[in-house]
Every structure is written in structure tokens, then in C-alpha cells.
Amino acid sequence: MKNEVRTGTQAVDSDIHITSVPQSFRAFAEEVQKRHQKPTSSPIAIAQKLQPAEFNTAMVHFYRGEIQRSNIWRNRLDATTNWAVITAGATLSFVFSSPDNPHFAIPINSILVSIFLFMEARRYRYYEVWANRVRVLETGYFGPMLSHRTLPPDKEWAEHLSADLLSPHFTISTWEAVGRRLRANYLWIFILLALSWTLKVYIHPSPILTTTAADRRVFWDIIFERSTVGLAPGWLVLLVGTVFNLAVVFIAFSTMKLKDSSSEVLPLESFEWHPLKSVSDWAGSNLKRRTTIRRSKKARQRIRSDHKTEP
């Protein structure tokens, strides 16, 4: 009985206490309570709160960050190229410094340069991730803003960028990266090493004479004898070297149609060739749930249409 009376009294006292508070103090208490509550905002609500000035500031800082990322990985590409050039130069200096120095140091160096090539191709794929985002901002945001001509707006550039941020993936295949770095730098290093090996076998320990018919008949016998490396006969060394260099040339020219890279300066024609595998299995499963258009191809189409309409 006492508990029931006490409960009812407390409820009445609470009501009397709330109603007796001045209006200004009640508003202050509600404001303090709102500040202590965690805001429940969704990404859509956050995007709607951004003013044009705030959006431009965010894009500028994002662009500077992606530029810094791409520059860092671009410098890492130069590092592996320098390693390949330095090792090739050191090897050739050692081989030609004395007739007694072995010629098989050059094939060993070719294997080392091949390792540097695949390392650089891997770094190039990472570089393309950041460079691709930079190209999206340049072609979809900064380009129409700075152009004096009326460019058709790319309404999907922000969607492309958002999808790439939520699910990062490589934009080019491994073979395209290998082919690009091979044609840019490494092909000439391999050619130099192959010619240097041939010259080494020809002139050391003494130049092979080809003045008479008898000298020309034994020319290949001498080449095979000098090309011998341990238990491997000379003809096998020549065969392996020839196959290796032909494979290098084949990779360099067979990957010329792989042009999904958006950071390179490419012609305006459209490319329908698709790489062997441009994304991983995990990223590919996520990409299937959204319809994405290749950013580099879309940028070329926009520029090509602009050139057609320009008087």
C-alpha cells in the first residue's frame, strides 16, 4: 500500500518538476542532450551536406593525394630500371676486361634483368591504380572546368571513382605491364646483352678467322666449342639463348594491342582488345555487381567527339 502511494507520488512530483522548469532552461537542456547524442548520418546524407566550395576543396586535396601516390610509384619504376642498367654495365665491363673471363656471365645477367622486368611490371600495375584515378579526375572534373569549349559532361566519373575506392583493383593485366616496360626500356638491354655475348664468343680468346674456305667450314665448330658451358654443349647454349631472345621479342610485340592503360599517351582510336586478366578473382566478383565503363575508353570517346564537333 505504501509502495503504491509512493510510486504515485513520485510520478506526480516528476510531472510537477518538469512543468515547473522555465522554458529557457528546458530549451538549454534539450540542446545539451542533442549535442551528446551520436549523429546518425548515412553516406547519402553526408554527400548532401557538402556545399560546392567544400566539394571542390575535397576534390583538390584528393587530387593532390593521388598525384603523390602515383609519383611515388613512378619513382619506384625508375629504381628497377637503374638496377638493370647498372648490372648490365657491370657485367659487360667484367666480361670484356679479359679474354679469360667467362662468357656465361652475360646469360646469368639476362636472367637477373628478367627478374627486374617482372618486378617493374608489378610496380607498374600499382602505379596504374593511382594514375587511373588521376586521369578520371582530369577528364571528368578538371577538364570540362578549364576548357573554353563546351565539352559533354561525364556524369559517371564520380561513380567510377567511388566504385574504385570501395573495391580497388588493377586496371591492366600483367602481360600488358610486362610488354609496356619491355618496349620502353628492357628490350634494348636484352638486345645489347645478346649482341655482347655474340661478340664475346667471336673475339675471345682470339678472333675467329673467316678469310679462307677452310676457316669458314670450321666456323660453327669453333662457335659451338667456345659456347660450351660445363656439361652443356655449345649448340644447346645457342639454342636456349635464341629461344629466350625470340620469346622476349614476341612478348614485346604481341602485347602492343593491350592498351587498357590510361596513364599513357595513346592515340584517339578506340581499342576493343581486352587483357587476359585485369582484376583478381575477389575483385572480379565484386565488379560483376556493378556495370562499369572503362574510363580510358570513355575519355577517348569524349575527346574524339569533341574534335569532330569543333569547327
N, C-alpha and C positions, 0 to 999 in steps of 0.2 A: 504494500500500500504506500509506504514511504517512498519506495523507488519510483512508482508510477507518478507520484506527486512531484518528486524531484526532477524526473525527466520532463514532465510537462512544464515545470518552472524554468528549466534550462532553455527549452525551446522558446518560451515567451521572452526570457531575458535576452536570447540571441536576436530575436526579431526586434526587440526594443533597442538593442545595442546598434544594430545595422541602421535602423531608421533614424536613430538619433545622431548619427555622424553627419557633419556638414557636407554639402555637395562638393565643395572644392577638395576636401580631404579624400573623399571617396574617389574622385577622378584621379587624384595623385596615386592612390593605392592601386587602382586599375592599371595605370601607366607603368608602375613598378612591376606589377605582375606580368604584364605583356613583355617587358624587357627581359625578364628571367626565363620566359618560355622560349624553347628552341624553334627557330623558324622552319616550317615545313614547306620547302620550295623544291620544285622539280626542275629539270634542265630547261623545259619549255618556259617556266616562269622566270628563270634566271635570264634566258635569252630575251624575253620580253622586257625586262627591266633595263637592258642596255640601251643607252642613248646613242645617237650616231657618233658623237665625239668619243664616248667610251669604247664603242666598237672599233673605230679607227685606231685608237690607242692600242687596243688589244691586238689588232692585226699587225701594227707596226712592230710591237715587241715580239710577237710570234714570228714575224718575218726575219727579224734580226737573229732570233734564236736558231731558226732553221738554217740561215746563212752561216752562222758559226759552226753548226754541226757539219754541214756539207764541206766547209773549208778544212775542218779538222781531218775528215776522212779523205779529202783531196790531197792533203799533205802526206797522209799515210801511203797513198798510191805512189807518190814520188819517192818515198823511202825504199820500197821494194825495187823500184826501177834502178835506183842508185846502187843497191846491193848487187843487182845482176850486172850492171856495167862495171863495177869495181872488181867483182870476182872474175869476170871475163877478161878484163885487162890484166889482172894479176896472173891469171893462168897463162895467157899468151906470152906475157913477159918471161915467165918461168920456162915455158916450153922452148921458146926460140933463143933463150940466153945461151944454150949449149947444145951441141949435137947429141950429147949423151942423155939429155933429159927425155923422159918417155913421152910419147905422143898420146897415150891413153888418158892423160890428164885433161885433154880437151873434151872427150866424151863424158868424163865424170863431171866436168863443169857444165856441160849441156844438161845433164840430169839435174844439177843444182839450179840452173836457170829455169828449168821446167817447174821445179818446186816454187820458186819465186813467182812464176807466172800464175800458178793456181792460187797462191796466197794473195796476189794482187787482184785476181778476178773476184775472190771472196770479198775483199775490201771494196772493190768497185760496186758490187751488189749492195753493200751497206751504204755506200756513197749515193747510189741512185735513189734510195729511200728518201733521204733528206733533200736531194736535188729535185726529185719529182714534186715534193711539196712546195718547194720554192717556185717551180715552174707553174704550178697551179695558182699560186698567189699572183704571180706576174701576169699570167694570161687571163685570169678571171677577175682579178681585183685591181691591180695597179695599171695594167694595160689599158682597159677601157677608161680609166680615170684620167690618164695622161694623154691619150690620143686626141688629136684635133678632129679626127674623122668620127663618124657615127658607126661604132662597132656593134654588132649584135651581141647583147649581153649573154654571158654564160651563166644561166640561172642555177646550174648544178655544181658549180665549183665548190661552194661551201659544203654541199652534201658529199662530194668526193673527198674533201679534206677531212670532214668529220668521220666518214667511214674508214679512212686510212688511219686516223688517230685511234679509233676504237679497236680496229683489227689490223695492226701493221703487218705488211707482207712485202716480199721482194717484188719489184716491178719488172725485172728482167731475169732471164734464165742464166744458168751457169755458163752454158755454151756461148751465149751472146757476150757475156762479160769476158770470157776467155778470148773470143775472137776479136773483140774490140781492143783489148790490151795487147794482143798478139800483133795485130796490124799496126798499132800505134808505136810500139817500142820493140817488143821481143822478137819479132820476125827478123829484123835486121841484126840482132845479136846472134840468132841461130845461124843466119847466113854467114856472118863473119866467122863464127866458130867452125862451120863446115868447111869454108874455104881455107881457114888457117890449118885445120887438120890435114887437108889435102896437100897444102904447101909444105907442111912439116914432113909428111911421109915422102914427098918428092925430093926435097933438098937435103934431108939429114939421113944418114951421116954425110952423104955426098950426093950432088945432083945426079939424077938418072940420065944417062946419055941416050939420045934418040937420033944420032947422026947417021948411023948405018942401018941396013936392013936387019942385021943380026941383033942390034940393040933394040930395035922396035919389036922383034919377036919375043924377046925376054922381058919386055917392059912390064907386062902384067904379072909375070912371075916374081919380079923384084917388088912390085907393089904389094902383092899378097904376102911376100916374106916379111916386108917391113911392117905390114899391118897386123901381124900376129901379136896377140896379147895372151901370154901364158899358154894355157891349153886350147884357147880359142883360135882356130885357124884364121888366116887373113881374109879369106873370102867370106867367112861368117861375120867378121867385124865390118867389112864393107857392106854386106847385105843388111845388117842391123842398122848401121848408120844411114844407109839410103832409105830404108823403110821409115826410120824415125823422122828424117827431114822431109820426106814426102807427106807423112802424116801431119807435120807442122804446117806445111803449105796448104794441104787440103782443109785443115781446120780453119786456117786464116781466111780462105776464100769461100768456103761453104757456109760460113756464118755471116756473110755480108748481107743476107736478106733478113736477118734477125735485127729489126730496128724498132724495138719497143722502148729504147732508151729515150727519155725526154730531156736529159741534160745536154745531149749532144746537138750540134748544129746540123740539122738534117734538111733535105730538100722538101718542097711543099707537097709532092705527090703522096698519095695515100698508100699505106703498106698493109696488106691483108695477111701477111705471113705471121703466124703465131709461134712463140717459142715452144721448146719441148716441154718445159715445166717452169712456170714463172713464180709459182707460190708453193708453199709447203702443203701437206695434206691437211693439217689443222687449220691453216688459214683458208685453204680452198673450201673446206666445209662451211666456214663462216661466210665466205664470199658468195656462195651459192644462194644465200637467203636474201641477197640484195642484187639489184641489177645495176651494175656499174659500167660506165663508158670509159674507154681508155682516154686518159687525159691528154696525152701527147697527140693522139689522133684527132681528138676534138679540137685541140688548139690549132693544128694544121688546117683542119677544115674551116675553122673560123677565119684564119688569116687568108686562106685561099679564096673564100667567098668575098672577103673584103677587097682583095686585089681585083676580083672580077667586077665588082660594083664600082670601084674607084675609077673616075674618068681619066 
